[in-house]
């Protein structure tokens, strides 16, 4: 990949203007042969979903119930569904923004090898990203499953039951414990999605991070794995991350706004 077209060293708004950074990102995207994109909560804030660390937001008021608390008692399960009812209401109303749509376009252009997301909001799927090229590392909030028999239901169906007064909805097949198809705090991540993500990080030539604070492990180690394998690292995020020093290209700003400006440049370069 001709990543050097973006210039040597780290590009940020501290040293070069935003326009130059946008052109640089478009250049490396157009040149990439094995692009892997890694997204976090910051890609969805423009869709109306606050990230976990934003003060005053719904996630700040309804902190998730950890895995052991959920398993340990009916009170833990009751609180899990009470909080989930409020947070899912926000997720259900959200719609993809230009950053999600840009990644769909990159896939359709044949540029995207794999999309890895920490998000459970399903906005990549709603935007049109294919399931074959998308890994939802932390699962999806749109589905519920039984821990006993494995039966699944839509989250909307469970939300309707909660709205009707059920405090702890049980599986209608076997009566077992239901939970959202997401990875809870304190729960181990499924091995296969993580294995596939690590494999892709090691094989890519461009690893683009969008909207991740890069502090949640083990997912946050993926950029380091990619960098150690020789990939070009680009980070688009509103705030600094602990791995900014790995990046050859660093952009500060809103993901949707910047990607909406990047994609015309990508199209123009691919048309040359």
URUR-V74850 format. One record per residue. N is the residue number from 1. PHI is phi in whole degrees, -180 to 180 (999 if undefined). NEAR is the number of other ideal C-beta (glycine too) atoms within 12 Angstrom. D_FIRST is the distance of its C-alpha to the first C-alpha in Angstrom with 2 decimals. Layout:
BEGIN
n = [N,N]
phi = [PHI,PHI]
near = [NEAR,NEAR]
d_first = [D_FIRST,D_FIRST]
END
This chain:
BEGIN
n = [1,2,3,4,5,6,7,8,9,10,11,12,13,14,15,16,17,18,19,20,21,22,23,24,25,26,27,28,29,30,31,32,33,34,35,36,37,38,39,40,41,42,43,44,45,46,47,48,49,50,51,52,53,54,55,56,57,58,59,60,61,62,63,64,65,66,67,68,69,70,71,72,73,74,75,76,77,78,79,80,81,82,83,84,85,86,87,88,89,90,91,92,93,94,95,96,97,98,99,100,101,102,103,104,105,106,107,108,109,110,111,112,113,114,115,116,117,118,119,120,121,122,123,124,125,126,127,128,129,130,131,132,133,134,135,136,137,138,139,140,141,142,143,144,145,146,147,148,149,150,151,152,153,154,155,156,157,158,159,160,161,162,163,164,165,166,167,168,169,170,171,172,173,174,175,176,177,178,179,180,181,182,183,184,185,186,187,188,189,190,191,192,193,194,195,196,197,198,199,200,201,202,203,204,205,206,207,208,209,210,211,212,213,214,215,216,217,218,219,220,221,222,223,224,225,226,227,228,229,230,231,232,233,234,235,236,237,238,239,240,241,242,243,244,245,246,247,248,249,250,251,252,253,254,255,256,257,258,259,260,261,262,263,264,265,266,267,268,269,270,271,272]
phi = [999,-83,-68,-65,-64,-85,99,-86,79,-82,-103,-144,-71,-77,-119,-142,-75,-60,-61,-65,-66,-65,-63,-64,-66,-60,-65,-72,-66,-66,-85,-63,-107,-138,-86,-119,-114,-122,-118,-128,-58,-65,-77,-105,-64,-73,-93,96,-105,-70,-80,-64,-104,-76,-70,84,-82,-65,-71,-70,-84,-125,-61,-60,-82,-74,-61,-67,-64,-61,-73,-77,-161,-64,-64,-64,-67,-61,-68,-56,-74,-64,-70,-62,-59,-75,-71,-67,-61,-72,-61,-62,-87,-74,-130,-59,-111,-57,-70,-61,-68,-63,-70,-62,-65,-61,-66,-67,-79,81,-95,-98,-80,-158,-112,-113,-127,-87,-81,-108,-82,72,-71,-64,-66,-62,-71,124,-66,-78,-65,-66,-113,-127,-116,-94,-58,-104,86,-135,-79,-89,-135,-125,-137,-89,-73,-94,-110,85,-61,-119,-140,-74,-66,-62,-64,-70,-60,-63,-68,-65,-63,-82,118,-70,-89,-132,-64,-109,-62,-81,-88,-127,83,-76,-79,-95,-154,-68,-81,-126,-87,-81,-60,91,-104,-68,-77,-56,-70,-66,-59,-68,-60,-65,-66,-64,-60,-68,-62,-71,-100,-80,-107,-137,-116,-107,-102,-127,70,-121,-75,57,-121,-95,-97,-84,-59,-69,-83,-60,-61,-66,-61,-63,-64,-65,-87,100,-74,-79,-110,-124,-124,-117,-154,-71,-129,-61,-124,-66,-109,-57,-66,-81,-83,-83,-134,-131,-121,-106,151,-75,-59,-64,-62,-73,-65,-65,-89,-72,-63,-60,-67,-62,-59,-64,-68,-70,-83,-69]
near = [27,17,31,15,25,37,22,14,16,27,35,29,22,15,18,23,16,24,18,23,34,32,28,42,48,36,32,41,48,32,26,35,21,27,40,46,52,51,52,42,37,40,46,40,37,30,34,22,35,25,34,29,20,20,11,10,20,26,28,17,17,22,21,33,29,18,22,14,22,31,19,17,15,16,16,25,30,21,23,39,35,25,29,38,32,24,33,38,22,28,33,26,17,31,21,31,33,27,44,41,28,43,47,29,28,40,28,20,20,17,36,35,36,40,43,47,41,42,48,36,42,36,43,45,27,24,34,23,34,19,15,13,29,35,38,35,39,35,27,32,36,30,26,36,26,24,24,16,17,18,22,22,26,22,34,21,22,34,27,18,23,28,17,12,11,20,20,27,32,25,24,19,15,15,15,20,27,36,36,41,29,34,28,29,21,16,22,14,31,20,12,12,27,27,19,26,40,31,22,33,40,26,22,40,30,45,50,56,46,50,44,44,32,36,22,25,20,26,35,29,28,45,46,27,31,40,29,18,24,20,37,40,42,47,46,48,39,29,25,21,31,21,31,28,18,29,38,36,44,37,48,30,31,26,42,33,25,40,40,23,27,42,31,20,29,35,20,15,24,21,10,11]
d_first = [0.00,3.78,5.47,8.41,9.65,11.38,13.32,14.29,16.17,17.21,17.75,20.92,23.94,25.80,23.96,22.40,23.59,22.45,21.52,18.98,17.48,17.43,15.70,13.03,12.60,12.61,9.86,7.34,9.10,9.00,5.36,5.11,6.44,8.63,9.88,13.08,15.47,18.49,21.50,24.84,28.10,26.85,25.18,28.67,30.89,30.68,32.01,35.04,34.30,34.84,32.82,34.79,35.13,36.30,39.97,42.56,40.56,41.67,39.66,41.41,44.76,44.03,42.18,41.16,43.63,42.25,42.39,45.48,47.40,46.76,47.97,50.92,53.25,54.13,53.91,50.27,49.57,51.58,49.62,46.29,47.22,48.78,45.66,43.40,45.56,44.79,41.06,40.50,42.38,39.66,36.83,38.70,38.95,35.31,33.07,29.28,28.01,25.21,22.63,23.58,23.55,20.09,18.74,20.92,19.49,15.84,17.23,19.18,16.32,14.74,11.85,13.59,13.90,16.55,18.55,20.53,23.42,26.25,28.31,31.38,31.98,30.54,29.08,25.74,27.87,30.19,27.40,26.35,23.58,24.26,25.89,23.80,20.57,22.40,23.81,26.64,26.93,30.23,31.67,33.13,36.17,37.08,38.55,41.39,42.37,45.43,45.09,48.01,47.51,43.95,45.10,42.88,43.76,41.98,41.99,43.85,46.65,46.99,46.91,49.82,51.74,51.12,52.27,55.37,56.30,54.84,53.87,52.32,51.36,51.83,50.44,52.61,52.15,53.27,54.00,51.24,49.07,46.44,43.31,40.18,37.18,35.39,34.86,37.63,37.62,38.66,37.58,35.14,31.93,31.83,30.14,28.31,26.21,25.28,24.53,22.20,20.43,20.09,18.79,16.02,15.19,15.01,12.72,10.08,6.62,7.90,11.68,13.59,17.29,19.78,23.43,23.96,26.13,24.52,28.01,28.87,28.30,27.12,24.57,23.72,22.56,19.53,17.28,18.65,17.95,14.26,14.14,16.21,13.92,11.06,9.28,8.61,11.98,13.31,17.05,19.23,22.84,26.27,27.21,25.93,24.85,25.46,21.75,20.82,20.53,17.42,15.49,13.34,14.16,17.68,19.61,23.29,25.01,25.97,23.25,24.82,25.40,21.94,20.10,22.66,21.54,17.78,18.01,19.68,16.92,14.35,16.87,17.40,13.85,13.70,17.14,16.40]
END
